[in-house]
Amino acid sequence: MTRSTGLSATLKAVIAAVKLVAAEEIMPRYMKVAHQHKIDGSLCSEADLAAQEALTRKLQAIVNVPVIGEEMSEEQQKGLWADGMQDVWCIDPIDGTSNFLRGLPYFAVSVALIRAGKSVLGVVHAPVGDETFAAESERGAFLNGTKLVGRNVAKSLSGALANVDMKRLDGKLVTRLAVNPPYASQRNFGASTLDWCYTAAGRYDVYLHGGQKLWDYAAGSLVLQEAGGKACCLEFDDFSQGDVWQRSVIAALDAHLFDEWKTWVRARQ
């Protein structure tokens, strides 16, 4: 199969839609909106709801298929997913709502087009820094239109910068990571969609998360895959075999570093 190296018309249209919604519905409300707690304890703001509604309209004008949104009810989300292997949009209008509300600039809009259960197009837009990560199956990954290739990463795990979300990991593994980490330094800023993309861009060397929802990984995992990175679950080598609604992540851009990281993590669960 010939691999294209440019942005398709569809991907360009999705990028334009996402950036417009961020400019019109999200950034004017930055640090200025009321919010409430959802049943699972996470936050939802007026900006999340307005952005989800606007994204739904614009995306369905590009490809008219159902939309699974992070701010929908769990019953609606699972119902749409269970309807079959039809195409669906999957959106997180603001990943990192807590950061958004407090003025921390680590948040993003995430959109993925899923076909037969697999992401075929993904866009993650961080409006504060005006960075747009995008990918399409067999077309590569891009940052602001420039292909993500040849990124430098640590040569070994001992020199790596890791992104690790501790709160959903097993206690035994958390203790090992806290007491005797195998990497040089660790970060986590609370927006999974960006974590994937920063790993794809070589900003993080390795990534670990104990459990993500569909909209947390749908776009970002494709960006990493198309950048040449690797991902699996704590339980499965095939990332797609993980639970759709609570999928763990072990990932890295470099294949050798990925193998070293995966081996270390699994040996200490």
N, C-alpha and C positions, 0 to 999 in steps of 0.2 A: 504494500500500500504506500502511495506517495504521501508524504507528510507535509502539509502546508505550513508556512512560517509566518503567516499574517493573520490579522484580525478579520473574521468574517463579517458580513453585513449585519447578521443577527447579533453577534457579540458587540459590535459597535453600537447598535441600537439599544441594547441592554445597558451598556456602560453609560450612554447618554441619559437614559431614563433614571438610573440609579443616582447619577450625579445631580440631576435636576431635582429629584425628590429630596436629596440631602440639602441642597441649597434652599429649597422653598419651604420644606416642612420640618427639617431637623435643626439646622444651624440657627435659624431665628429664635428657636426655643432653648438653645444651649444654656443650661444653668438657670432657666427662667420658668420652668413648668411645674405644675402639681404632679404628684405621683401617688401610687398606691401599691400595696403588697398583694401579690397573687396568692393563690392557694398553696403553691409550693414554696412560698417565702421570697421569691424573686420580685424585682420591682418592675412596674409598668408605668410609663408616663404618657401624657397627652401626645408627646412627640412620637412615641412608638406607634400609637393607634393611628395618628394622622399619616405617618409615613407608610404604614402597612396598607392603609386604604388607597393611598396614591400609587404605591408600587403595584398593587393588584390591578388597578385600572390600566396602568401603562404597560405592564408586562403582558397582560392578556390582549392588548392591542398589537403586540409583537408576535406572540404565539398564544392562541386562545385555548388554553388548557387550565384545569383546576389549580388553585393556589393553596399550599399548606403554609400558614403563617405562624410564627412563634407566638403571636398574641391571640390566636384562636383557642378555643377550648380543647382540652385533650381529646374529648370525644369526637370533635370535628376533625382534628388532625389525624387520629387513628382511623377514622371512618374513610377519609379521603385516601389514605395510604392503602387501606384494605380493599378498596374498590377494584384493585387489579393493577396490572403492569402498564397502565396508561401513562402518558407524559404528565408530569406535574411540575409546577414551579414550587420551590421551597425558599421562603424568605425569612430573614431575621431583620426587622426594620432598624433596630439599634442593638447590636451585640455589645454589651458593656454599659447597660443603662445606669448602673450605679456610678460608673466613671463619668458618664454624660451629665448626670445630675449634680455631681460634686465638682465638675470642672476639670477632671482628669482627661487629657486628650487621647486616651487609648480606648477608642470605641469605633465601630464600623457598621456599615450597611452591608448585608450579605444576601446574595441571590444565586440560586442554582436552578438549572433546568435538569430534571431527572427523567431518564428514559429507561423503562424496563428495570427499575430499581437502582440504576447507576447514574451518577452525575455526568452530563455531557457538556455542560457549560457552567461556568461559575464566575461571579464578580464579587469582589470585596473592596469596598470603598471607604477609606478613612478620611472624613471630610476636613478635619483640623489641619492635617499635613498635606491635604489634596493628593493623596496617593491612591491609585486604583490598581489593584491586582486583578488579573483576568486570565481565564484559561478556557480552552475548548478542546474536547477530546481529539487527539491526533494533530493538534495545531500548535501546541506549546503553551507556555505560561509567560505572562507579560506584566511589567510594572510601568504604568503610564505609557503604554505602547511600546516599550522597549523589552525585548525578549530577555527572560531570566535564564542566562546561561553562564557557565564558568565562574560561579560564585566561590569565593574562598571560604573554607571552613577549617576548624581545628583538625590537626593531623591525628590526634588520639583523644580518647575520652577524658584523660587526665587534664587536658588543656581546654576542654569544651565549656562553652556557655550554654547552660541548660535552661529550658523553660519547663517548670514542674508545677502542676497544680496538686497540692498535697491533700486537699479536703475530701476527695473521693477515692483515695488510695487506701489499701489495707494498712492497718496500724503497724504491722511488722515491717512492711516496706518503707513506710514513712519514717520509722525510727532509724532504719539503716541509712536512709537519705539524709536525715538530720544529723546523725552522729558521725557517719563516715561516708560522705558523698564521693562518688568516683570522678566527678567533674570539678572544674576550677571555680565556677561561680554559677549562681542560680537566680532566675527571675520568674515572676508571674504577675501580670497586670490585669487579669480579669476580663479578657475578651478572646474567646477561643478562635473565632474566625481570623483574627489578626495573628494569633499564635502560629497557626498553620502557614500563613503567608510570610511571616517573618522567618520561619524555618526555611521556607522555599527560597527566600532571598539571601539566606546565609547569615542572617542577623542572630538567630539562635542556631546552635550546632545540633542539639538534640531536644526532643520534646516528649513530655509524658503527661497524660491526663487519665484520671480514673473512670470517667464516664461522661459522654457528651450526647446531647440530643441531635436529631437529624439536621436541624438548621445550624448547629454549631460546626459540623464537619462537611456538610454537603458541597459547599463551594471551595472551602479552603483545602480539603483533601485533594480535590482535582488540581488546584494550583500547584500543590507540592508534587503530585504525581507527574504533571506535565513539565515541571521544572527538573525532573529526573530524580526526585526524592523517593523515599521508601516509608511505608507505614504498615503496622500490624496492630493487633489488639494484645492485651495481656494474655488472653486465652487462645487466640488463633493467629496463625501466620497470614491468613487471608483476611485483610481488614474488612472486607465486605461481609464476612461471616458473623461479625459482632452484632449484638442487639441493636436494632435500628434506633431505639429510644434511650439507650444507655450504653454507648459504645466507647470502650477504653481505647487509648492511643499510645503507641510507642512509635516515634518517628524521627527521621533525620534526612538531611539532604544527601549526604555522602553514604554510599552503600557500605563501605567498610566500617565507618563510624556507627551506622545503623546496626550492623551485626554485633558490634562490641557492646552497644547500649542495650539492645534487646537481650543479649546473653546475661549481662549484669543484672538487669531488672528481673528477669524471670528466675534467676538463681536465688533471689532474695525475697520472694513473695512468701 
